[in-house]
């Protein structure tokens, strides 16, 4: 009887134009096979979290429509805190912290889910995009909190950006100056210390790419060619780099174009290096920085650097990913 009622309710809410009913329908569809007692309990928690949210978020400069807070988060707003629509902040087991310093700013996009025990601290700025999922005990800091030699002086911050559709698994640490690209997944226990490109899985300390993900068809992402999963390199870019090398380096063309040729260039000197680098920059309309130049020692590394520029940023924008 109750199962039929919930199915009927799901259909009705799914046809509704009211966003709240749409969200309830999605939740009911996800839990369609669980006992009705669980659904009722979950519904009560959902309702309570909506009723208490306005009071729990009162210290924020702005919060959007339909916020939810399961128990009360700790909010210390000495700067600015902005929260978007349909945000869910969970403090069920351990209180979640949102702390902005006197010159700090925290901005959280729409449909963001923040689990219990999360700590977000901004002395400068922490920006979290839309539809981001943040797992339990994750820490996001844009500074070292205080100066090492003087614990009573606040450290200068360096902006942290979490782009849209990112998933930070449990116990992830995101440190100052970091940027996590759109649609990427950071594995549990990882430490992010720099730039993570869009649509990848990154893991480790520091976090490094372990897998490339396919962007959605409607994402508008500029580099959507199929990747060689084993090598992590785009076959088309790899072929073009080989052909550039074959036309410049004092090596037999057939050897350079051979799929097995990945080792250190023979007869490599500064003249050929500069010529090869210039050819790559002109061909792909990119600019390598000083740290990247010393890493161009073979075709695979050259291809990886070219790919970074095309994959992570728009053309002509410098990348520092290796």
C-alpha positions as CSV (number, residue, x, y, z in Angstrom):
1,X,0.0,0.0,0.0
2,X,2.7,2.5,1.0
3,X,4.9,1.5,-1.9
4,X,2.1,2.3,-4.3
5,X,1.5,5.6,-2.6
6,X,5.2,6.5,-2.9
7,X,5.3,5.5,-6.6
8,X,2.2,7.7,-7.2
9,X,3.8,10.6,-5.3
10,X,7.0,10.2,-7.3
11,X,5.1,10.5,-10.6
12,X,3.1,13.5,-9.5
13,X,6.1,15.4,-8.1
14,X,8.2,14.5,-11.2
15,X,5.6,16.3,-13.4
16,X,5.6,19.4,-11.2
17,X,7.3,22.6,-12.2
18,X,8.2,23.4,-8.6
19,X,12.0,22.8,-8.0
20,X,11.4,21.4,-4.5
21,X,9.0,18.8,-5.7
22,X,11.4,17.9,-8.5
23,X,14.1,17.3,-5.9
24,X,11.8,15.2,-3.8
25,X,10.9,13.1,-6.8
26,X,14.5,12.5,-7.6
27,X,15.1,11.4,-4.0
28,X,12.1,9.0,-4.1
29,X,13.3,7.5,-7.4
30,X,16.7,6.8,-5.9
31,X,15.2,5.1,-2.9
32,X,12.4,3.4,-4.7
33,X,13.4,-0.1,-3.5
34,X,14.0,0.8,0.2
35,X,11.4,0.2,2.9
36,X,8.7,2.8,3.3
37,X,9.7,3.4,7.0
38,X,13.1,4.6,5.8
39,X,11.5,6.9,3.3
40,X,9.3,8.4,6.0
41,X,12.3,8.9,8.3
42,X,14.3,10.5,5.5
43,X,11.4,12.8,4.6
44,X,11.2,14.0,8.2
45,X,14.9,14.7,8.3
46,X,14.6,16.5,5.0
47,X,11.8,18.7,6.3
48,X,13.5,19.5,9.5
49,X,16.8,20.4,7.7
50,X,14.8,22.9,5.5
51,X,13.0,24.5,8.5
52,X,16.1,25.0,10.5
53,X,18.4,26.2,7.7
54,X,17.5,29.8,7.7
55,X,18.4,30.1,11.4
56,X,21.6,28.0,11.1
57,X,22.8,30.1,8.1
58,X,21.9,33.5,9.6
59,X,25.5,34.6,9.9
60,X,26.1,34.3,6.1
61,X,25.9,37.4,4.0
62,X,23.6,35.6,1.6
63,X,22.0,32.2,1.1
64,X,19.8,31.1,-1.7
65,X,16.5,29.2,-2.1
66,X,15.7,25.9,-0.5
67,X,18.9,25.5,1.7
68,X,19.2,22.5,4.1
69,X,21.3,22.1,7.2
70,X,21.3,18.8,9.1
71,X,22.1,20.0,12.6
72,X,23.9,23.3,13.0
73,X,27.2,24.1,11.2
74,X,29.8,26.3,12.8
75,X,29.9,29.6,10.8
76,X,32.5,32.2,11.7
77,X,32.0,35.1,9.3
78,X,34.5,37.9,9.7
79,X,34.6,38.5,6.0
80,X,32.0,37.4,3.5
81,X,30.1,34.1,2.9
82,X,27.7,33.6,0.0
83,X,25.7,30.4,-0.5
84,X,23.7,29.5,-3.6
85,X,20.4,27.6,-4.1
86,X,19.6,24.1,-3.0
87,X,22.7,23.7,-0.8
88,X,22.9,20.9,1.7
89,X,25.2,21.2,4.7
90,X,25.5,18.2,7.0
91,X,26.8,18.4,10.5
92,X,25.2,15.1,11.7
93,X,28.2,13.4,13.2
94,X,30.8,16.2,13.3
95,X,30.1,19.9,12.9
96,X,31.0,21.4,9.6
97,X,33.1,24.7,9.7
98,X,32.7,27.7,7.4
99,X,35.2,30.3,8.4
100,X,36.1,33.6,6.6
101,X,38.8,35.9,7.9
102,X,38.5,39.7,7.9
103,X,39.6,39.8,4.3
104,X,38.3,36.4,3.4
105,X,35.5,35.3,1.1
106,X,33.7,32.0,0.7
107,X,31.3,31.5,-2.2
108,X,29.4,28.3,-2.7
109,X,27.4,27.6,-5.9
110,X,24.0,26.0,-6.4
111,X,23.1,22.3,-5.6
112,X,26.3,21.8,-3.5
113,X,26.4,19.0,-0.9
114,X,28.8,19.3,2.0
115,X,29.1,16.3,4.3
116,X,29.8,16.3,8.0
117,X,33.2,17.2,9.4
118,X,34.2,19.5,6.5
119,X,36.3,22.5,7.2
120,X,36.4,25.5,4.7
121,X,38.6,28.4,5.8
122,X,39.3,31.5,3.7
123,X,41.7,34.3,4.5
124,X,41.5,35.4,0.9
125,X,39.0,33.4,-1.2
126,X,37.6,30.0,-1.5
127,X,35.2,29.5,-4.5
128,X,33.1,26.4,-4.8
129,X,31.2,25.9,-8.1
130,X,27.8,24.4,-8.8
131,X,26.8,20.7,-8.1
132,X,30.0,20.1,-6.1
133,X,30.0,17.1,-3.7
134,X,32.3,17.3,-0.7
135,X,32.9,14.2,1.4
136,X,33.3,13.8,5.1
137,X,36.3,15.3,6.9
138,X,37.5,17.2,3.8
139,X,39.5,20.4,4.5
140,X,39.8,23.3,2.1
141,X,42.2,26.1,3.2
142,X,43.4,29.0,1.1
143,X,46.3,29.8,3.5
144,X,48.5,28.5,6.3
145,X,46.2,30.2,8.8
146,X,49.0,32.1,10.5
147,X,52.6,33.0,9.9
148,X,55.1,30.4,10.9
149,X,57.3,32.8,13.0
150,X,54.3,34.6,14.5
151,X,51.2,32.6,15.3
152,X,49.3,35.8,16.1
153,X,49.6,37.2,12.6
154,X,47.3,35.9,9.8
155,X,49.0,34.4,6.8
156,X,48.2,35.8,3.4
157,X,45.9,33.6,1.4
158,X,46.1,32.3,-2.1
159,X,42.8,31.8,-4.0
160,X,41.3,28.2,-4.1
161,X,38.8,27.3,-6.8
162,X,36.7,24.2,-7.0
163,X,34.9,24.2,-10.4
164,X,31.5,22.8,-11.3
165,X,30.6,19.1,-10.9
166,X,33.6,18.2,-8.9
167,X,33.5,15.4,-6.4
168,X,35.9,15.5,-3.4
169,X,35.8,12.2,-1.6
170,X,36.3,11.8,2.1
171,X,39.3,13.2,3.9
172,X,40.6,15.2,1.0
173,X,42.8,18.2,1.7
174,X,42.8,21.1,-0.7
175,X,45.6,23.6,0.0
176,X,46.2,27.2,-0.9
177,X,46.5,28.2,-4.6
178,X,44.9,25.0,-5.8
179,X,42.3,24.7,-8.6
180,X,40.3,21.6,-9.3
181,X,38.9,21.5,-12.8
182,X,35.3,20.9,-13.8
183,X,34.0,17.4,-13.5
184,X,37.0,15.9,-11.8
185,X,37.1,13.4,-9.0
186,X,39.6,13.6,-6.1
187,X,40.1,10.2,-4.4
188,X,39.8,9.7,-0.7
189,X,42.7,10.9,1.4
190,X,44.3,12.8,-1.4
191,X,46.1,16.2,-1.0
192,X,45.6,18.8,-3.7
193,X,48.5,21.2,-3.9
194,X,48.2,22.7,-7.4
195,X,46.1,22.5,-10.5
196,X,44.0,19.5,-11.3
197,X,42.6,19.6,-14.9
198,X,39.0,19.1,-15.8
199,X,37.5,15.6,-16.2
200,X,40.2,13.5,-14.5
201,X,40.5,11.2,-11.5
202,X,43.3,12.3,-9.3
203,X,44.7,10.5,-6.2
204,X,47.7,10.6,-3.9
205,X,49.8,13.0,-1.9
206,X,50.2,15.2,-3.8
207,X,47.3,14.3,-6.0
208,X,48.2,13.2,-9.5
209,X,46.2,12.1,-12.5
210,X,45.4,8.4,-12.5
211,X,42.6,8.4,-15.1
212,X,41.0,10.6,-17.7
213,X,37.2,10.9,-17.8
214,X,35.0,11.5,-20.9
215,X,33.4,14.9,-20.7
216,X,29.6,15.0,-21.3
217,X,28.6,15.6,-24.9
218,X,27.0,19.0,-24.2
219,X,29.9,20.2,-22.0
220,X,31.5,22.3,-24.7
221,X,34.9,21.1,-23.6
222,X,37.5,22.0,-26.1
223,X,39.4,18.7,-26.1
224,X,37.1,15.7,-26.5
225,X,39.0,13.4,-28.7
226,X,39.4,9.8,-27.5
227,X,42.4,9.3,-25.4
228,X,44.8,6.3,-25.5
229,X,43.9,5.1,-22.0
230,X,47.0,3.0,-21.6
231,X,49.3,5.8,-22.3
232,X,47.2,8.7,-21.3
233,X,48.1,10.5,-24.5
234,X,46.0,11.6,-27.4
235,X,47.0,9.6,-30.5
236,X,46.4,12.5,-32.8
237,X,48.6,14.9,-30.9
238,X,51.3,12.2,-30.4
239,X,51.4,11.7,-34.2
240,X,51.7,15.4,-34.9
241,X,54.6,15.8,-32.4
242,X,56.4,12.8,-34.0
243,X,56.1,14.4,-37.4
244,X,57.4,17.8,-36.2
245,X,60.4,15.9,-34.6
246,X,61.0,14.0,-37.8
247,X,61.3,17.2,-39.7
248,X,63.7,18.9,-37.3
249,X,65.9,16.4,-35.5
250,X,68.9,14.7,-37.1
251,X,67.2,11.3,-36.8
252,X,65.8,9.0,-39.5
253,X,62.2,9.9,-40.2
254,X,61.0,6.3,-40.0
255,X,62.7,5.9,-36.6
256,X,60.9,8.9,-35.1
257,X,57.5,7.9,-36.5
258,X,57.9,4.4,-35.2
259,X,55.4,3.7,-32.3
260,X,58.2,2.3,-30.2
261,X,60.4,5.4,-30.2
262,X,59.9,7.0,-26.9
263,X,63.5,7.2,-25.5
264,X,65.8,10.1,-25.0
265,X,66.6,11.8,-28.3
266,X,70.0,10.8,-29.7
267,X,72.1,13.7,-31.0
268,X,70.1,16.2,-28.9
269,X,71.6,19.7,-28.5
270,X,70.4,23.2,-27.6
271,X,70.0,24.2,-31.3
272,X,67.6,21.4,-32.1
273,X,65.9,21.8,-28.7
274,X,65.1,25.5,-29.4
275,X,64.0,24.7,-33.0
276,X,61.8,21.8,-31.9
277,X,60.2,23.9,-29.1
278,X,59.5,26.8,-31.4
279,X,57.9,24.4,-33.9
280,X,55.6,22.9,-31.2
281,X,54.6,26.4,-30.0
282,X,53.8,27.6,-33.6
283,X,52.0,24.4,-34.5
284,X,49.7,24.3,-31.5
285,X,49.5,28.0,-30.7
286,X,50.8,27.6,-27.2
287,X,53.7,29.0,-25.0
288,X,55.8,26.8,-22.7
289,X,57.1,28.2,-19.5
290,X,60.6,27.9,-18.2
291,X,59.8,24.9,-15.9
292,X,58.3,23.0,-18.9
293,X,61.2,23.7,-21.3
294,X,63.7,21.5,-19.4
295,X,61.2,18.6,-19.4
296,X,61.0,18.3,-23.2
297,X,63.5,15.4,-23.5
298,X,61.6,12.9,-25.5
299,X,58.5,12.6,-27.7
300,X,56.2,11.3,-24.9
301,X,57.0,14.2,-22.6
302,X,56.7,16.7,-25.4
303,X,53.3,15.3,-26.3
304,X,52.2,15.4,-22.7
305,X,53.1,19.0,-22.3
306,X,51.4,20.0,-25.5
307,X,48.3,18.0,-24.4
308,X,48.2,19.8,-21.1
309,X,47.9,23.2,-22.8
310,X,45.2,22.0,-25.1
311,X,43.4,20.0,-22.5
312,X,43.5,22.1,-19.4
313,X,43.2,25.6,-20.6
314,X,41.9,27.7,-23.6
315,X,44.5,28.3,-26.3
316,X,47.3,30.7,-25.5
317,X,46.8,30.3,-21.7
318,X,49.9,29.1,-19.8
319,X,49.7,25.8,-18.0
320,X,51.8,24.7,-15.0
321,X,50.7,21.1,-14.5
322,X,53.8,19.0,-14.5
